[in-house]
Amino acid sequence: MASHVVPLIRSFGVYHHLTNDEKLSIEIVDDKGNTTPNRLYQLWDNDRLLTSWLLGTMKEEVLSMIFSEVETAYEI
């Protein structure tokens, strides 16, 4: 099964969400306390789509083994 799932996830450019536990913030705060939008957040935000897809494809037996507070694809 992984042989089918991994190429699909890579084709959407979100494979790094499975291998990296980094969470990006929506804003960046500089040394002076000024905030600017984080340009990379849009890429990280795709993690929500991947997380939803992964959870939606799992059977109840598997879902019951996952902690209820998972927030990222990496945590799954």
N, CA and C atoms as an extended XYZ file, in Angstrom:
228
Properties=species:S:1:pos:R:3:atomname:S:1:resname:S:1:resid:I:1 pbc="F F F"
N         0.818       -1.195        0.000 N   MET     1
C         0.000        0.000        0.000 CA  MET     1
C         0.860        1.256        0.000 C   MET     1
N         1.918        1.269        0.794 N   ALA     2
C         2.787        2.441        0.838 CA  ALA     2
C         3.360        2.742       -0.529 C   ALA     2
N         3.522        1.712       -1.354 N   SER     3
C         4.073        1.938       -2.684 CA  SER     3
C         3.121        2.779       -3.539 C   SER     3
N         1.832        2.814       -3.192 N   HIS     4
C         0.866        3.633       -3.911 CA  HIS     4
C         0.679        5.000       -3.260 C   HIS     4
N         0.764        5.042       -1.947 N   VAL     5
C         0.491        6.265       -1.214 CA  VAL     5
C         1.641        7.264       -1.322 C   VAL     5
N         2.856        6.808       -1.150 N   VAL     6
C         4.006        7.723       -1.158 CA  VAL     6
C         4.135        8.477       -2.482 C   VAL     6
N         4.060        7.828       -3.642 N   PRO     7
C         4.133        8.613       -4.886 CA  PRO     7
C         3.012        9.647       -5.007 C   PRO     7
N         1.829        9.315       -4.518 N   LEU     8
C         0.725       10.267       -4.565 CA  LEU     8
C         1.028       11.478       -3.687 C   LEU     8
N         1.496       11.223       -2.480 N   ILE     9
C         1.824       12.307       -1.550 CA  ILE     9
C         2.959       13.154       -2.118 C   ILE     9
N         3.954       12.516       -2.713 N   ARG    10
C         5.052       13.270       -3.334 CA  ARG    10
C         4.565       14.103       -4.506 C   ARG    10
N         3.620       13.596       -5.269 N   SER    11
C         3.127       14.334       -6.432 CA  SER    11
C         2.434       15.637       -6.026 C   SER    11
N         1.896       15.689       -4.830 N   PHE    12
C         1.280       16.908       -4.327 CA  PHE    12
C         2.287       17.811       -3.611 C   PHE    12
N         3.533       17.360       -3.524 N   GLY    13
C         4.577       18.178       -2.914 CA  GLY    13
C         4.472       18.320       -1.414 C   GLY    13
N         3.892       17.321       -0.747 N   VAL    14
C         3.720       17.411        0.705 CA  VAL    14
C         4.402       16.256        1.458 C   VAL    14
N         5.268       15.533        0.784 N   TYR    15
C         5.940       14.399        1.429 CA  TYR    15
C         6.740       14.835        2.657 C   TYR    15
N         7.311       16.035        2.595 N   HIS    16
C         8.111       16.518        3.725 CA  HIS    16
C         7.292       16.628        5.013 C   HIS    16
N         5.977       16.698        4.893 N   HIS    17
C         5.139       16.749        6.094 CA  HIS    17
C         5.163       15.426        6.855 C   HIS    17
N         5.481       14.348        6.167 N   LEU    18
C         5.562       13.041        6.827 CA  LEU    18
C         6.912       12.798        7.474 C   LEU    18
N         7.920       13.539        7.049 N   THR    19
C         9.272       13.296        7.531 CA  THR    19
C         9.817       14.411        8.407 C   THR    19
N         9.072       15.497        8.559 N   ASN    20
C         9.553       16.660        9.307 CA  ASN    20
C         8.458       17.104       10.268 C   ASN    20
N         8.804       17.239       11.544 N   ASP    21
C         7.799       17.622       12.541 CA  ASP    21
C         7.728       19.121       12.782 C   ASP    21
N         8.402       19.899       11.959 N   GLU    22
C         8.405       21.349       12.117 CA  GLU    22
C         7.018       21.935       11.831 C   GLU    22
N         6.588       22.828       12.695 N   LYS    23
C         5.336       23.556       12.490 CA  LYS    23
C         5.705       25.015       12.256 C   LYS    23
N         5.246       25.555       11.170 N   LEU    24
C         5.537       26.949       10.867 CA  LEU    24
C         4.438       27.844       11.410 C   LEU    24
N         4.822       29.027       11.839 N   SER    25
C         3.833       29.988       12.316 CA  SER    25
C         3.364       30.856       11.152 C   SER    25
N         2.197       31.430       11.321 N   ILE    26
C         1.622       32.246       10.263 CA  ILE    26
C         2.372       33.575       10.115 C   ILE    26
N         3.031       34.004       11.194 N   GLU    27
C         3.798       35.248       11.158 CA  GLU    27
C         5.206       35.025       11.699 C   GLU    27
N         6.104       35.879       11.272 N   ILE    28
C         7.480       35.867       11.759 CA  ILE    28
C         7.674       37.119       12.610 C   ILE    28
N         8.253       36.954       13.784 N   VAL    29
C         8.527       38.078       14.675 CA  VAL    29
C        10.020       38.344       14.648 C   VAL    29
N        10.404       39.593       14.339 N   ASP    30
C        11.828       39.936       14.302 CA  ASP    30
C        12.316       40.347       15.687 C   ASP    30
N        13.577       40.717       15.778 N   ASP    31
C        14.192       41.078       17.060 CA  ASP    31
C        13.518       42.266       17.733 C   ASP    31
N        12.892       43.134       16.950 N   LYS    32
C        12.255       44.328       17.490 CA  LYS    32
C        10.781       44.106       17.835 C   LYS    32
N        10.289       42.893       17.603 N   GLY    33
C         8.903       42.578       17.903 CA  GLY    33
C         7.950       42.846       16.757 C   GLY    33
N         8.478       43.253       15.600 N   ASN    34
C         7.641       43.479       14.425 CA  ASN    34
C         7.268       42.144       13.794 C   ASN    34
N         6.034       42.046       13.308 N   THR    35
C         5.588       40.809       12.674 CA  THR    35
C         5.387       41.011       11.174 C   THR    35
N         5.718       39.971       10.439 N   THR    36
C         5.485       39.942        8.996 CA  THR    36
C         4.915       38.579        8.640 C   THR    36
N         4.107       38.521        7.588 N   PRO    37
C         3.566       37.211        7.185 CA  PRO    37
C         4.696       36.239        6.818 C   PRO    37
N         4.536       35.007        7.200 N   ASN    38
C         5.515       33.974        6.876 CA  ASN    38
C         5.164       33.395        5.502 C   ASN    38
N         6.011       33.639        4.505 N   ARG    39
C         5.751       33.180        3.145 CA  ARG    39
C         5.695       31.659        3.058 C   ARG    39
N         6.396       30.970        3.923 N   LEU    40
C         6.439       29.508        3.884 CA  LEU    40
C         5.224       28.870        4.549 C   LEU    40
N         4.431       29.666        5.266 N   TYR    41
C         3.278       29.110        5.968 CA  TYR    41
C         2.287       28.474        5.003 C   TYR    41
N         2.120       29.070        3.842 N   GLN    42
C         1.186       28.512        2.848 CA  GLN    42
C         1.550       27.067        2.524 C   GLN    42
N         2.851       26.778        2.406 N   LEU    43
C         3.274       25.409        2.144 CA  LEU    43
C         2.957       24.498        3.320 C   LEU    43
N         3.211       24.984        4.528 N   TRP    44
C         2.937       24.167        5.700 CA  TRP    44
C         1.445       23.965        5.881 C   TRP    44
N         0.660       24.953        5.508 N   ASP    45
C        -0.783       24.865        5.694 CA  ASP    45
C        -1.380       23.683        4.930 C   ASP    45
N        -0.699       23.224        3.886 N   ASN    46
C        -1.149       22.040        3.159 CA  ASN    46
C        -1.126       20.797        4.034 C   ASN    46
N        -0.439       20.871        5.148 N   ASP    47
C        -0.386       19.743        6.073 CA  ASP    47
C        -1.785       19.393        6.586 C   ASP    47
N        -2.626       20.380        6.729 N   ARG    48
C        -3.998       20.125        7.196 CA  ARG    48
C        -4.747       19.246        6.202 C   ARG    48
N        -4.534       19.507        4.928 N   LEU    49
C        -5.175       18.693        3.895 CA  LEU    49
C        -4.666       17.257        3.955 C   LEU    49
N        -3.358       17.093        4.069 N   LEU    50
C        -2.766       15.759        4.140 CA  LEU    50
C        -3.223       15.036        5.405 C   LEU    50
N        -3.252       15.727        6.529 N   THR    51
C        -3.703       15.126        7.785 CA  THR    51
C        -5.140       14.643        7.661 C   THR    51
N        -5.994       15.475        7.100 N   SER    52
C        -7.399       15.103        6.911 CA  SER    52
C        -7.520       13.898        5.992 C   SER    52
N        -6.760       13.897        4.924 N   TRP    53
C        -6.806       12.785        3.970 CA  TRP    53
C        -6.350       11.487        4.630 C   TRP    53
N        -5.246       11.539        5.370 N   LEU    54
C        -4.748       10.335        6.041 CA  LEU    54
C        -5.775        9.791        7.030 C   LEU    54
N        -6.329       10.665        7.862 N   LEU    55
C        -7.314       10.224        8.844 CA  LEU    55
C        -8.574        9.699        8.173 C   LEU    55
N        -8.958       10.313        7.065 N   GLY    56
C       -10.165        9.902        6.365 CA  GLY    56
C       -10.049        8.570        5.654 C   GLY    56
N        -8.838        8.106        5.418 N   THR    57
C        -8.650        6.840        4.720 CA  THR    57
C        -8.397        5.674        5.666 C   THR    57
N        -8.372        5.951        6.968 N   MET    58
C        -8.078        4.900        7.937 CA  MET    58
C        -9.357        4.231        8.428 C   MET    58
N        -9.232        2.965        8.714 N   LYS    59
C       -10.345        2.212        9.295 CA  LYS    59
C       -10.463        2.558       10.775 C   LYS    59
N       -11.636        2.317       11.325 N   GLU    60
C       -11.906        2.624       12.735 CA  GLU    60
C       -10.886        1.969       13.671 C   GLU    60
N       -10.491        0.732       13.348 N   GLU    61
C        -9.537        0.019       14.203 CA  GLU    61
C        -8.205        0.756       14.282 C   GLU    61
N        -7.783        1.335       13.176 N   VAL    62
C        -6.515        2.073       13.146 CA  VAL    62
C        -6.692        3.422       13.826 C   VAL    62
N        -7.789        4.090       13.550 N   LEU    63
C        -8.042        5.394       14.168 CA  LEU    63
C        -8.048        5.310       15.688 C   LEU    63
N        -8.543        4.212       16.230 N   SER    64
C        -8.600        4.076       17.687 CA  SER    64
C        -7.204        3.961       18.301 C   SER    64
N        -6.202        3.640       17.519 N   MET    65
C        -4.832        3.524       18.016 CA  MET    65
C        -4.083        4.853       17.953 C   MET    65
N        -4.666        5.847       17.314 N   ILE    66
C        -4.024        7.154       17.163 CA  ILE    66
C        -4.511        8.070       18.269 C   ILE    66
N        -3.596        8.830       18.821 N   PHE    67
C        -3.975        9.795       19.846 CA  PHE    67
C        -4.972       10.787       19.270 C   PHE    67
N        -5.930       11.178       20.052 N   SER    68
C        -6.989       12.065       19.558 CA  SER    68
C        -6.497       13.488       19.307 C   SER    68
N        -5.374       13.853       19.840 N   GLU    69
C        -4.875       15.219       19.703 CA  GLU    69
C        -3.817       15.378       18.614 C   GLU    69
N        -3.816       14.553       17.606 N   VAL    70
C        -2.847       14.715       16.525 CA  VAL    70
C        -3.199       15.960       15.727 C   VAL    70
N        -2.181       16.716       15.367 N   GLU    71
C        -2.399       17.942       14.624 CA  GLU    71
C        -1.700       17.962       13.280 C   GLU    71
N        -0.742       17.067       13.095 N   THR    72
C         0.033       17.087       11.848 CA  THR    72
C         0.125       15.692       11.241 C   THR    72
N         0.427       15.671        9.965 N   ALA    73
C         0.631       14.390        9.270 CA  ALA    73
C         1.814       13.644        9.884 C   ALA    73
N         2.822       14.362       10.294 N   TYR    74
C         3.989       13.728       10.917 CA  TYR    74
C         3.586       12.992       12.195 C   TYR    74
N         2.715       13.564       12.989 N   GLU    75
C         2.276       12.920       14.225 CA  GLU    75
C         1.484       11.638       13.960 C   GLU    75
N         0.755       11.618       12.863 N   ILE    76
C         0.004       10.417       12.501 CA  ILE    76
C         0.976        9.310       12.172 C   ILE    76
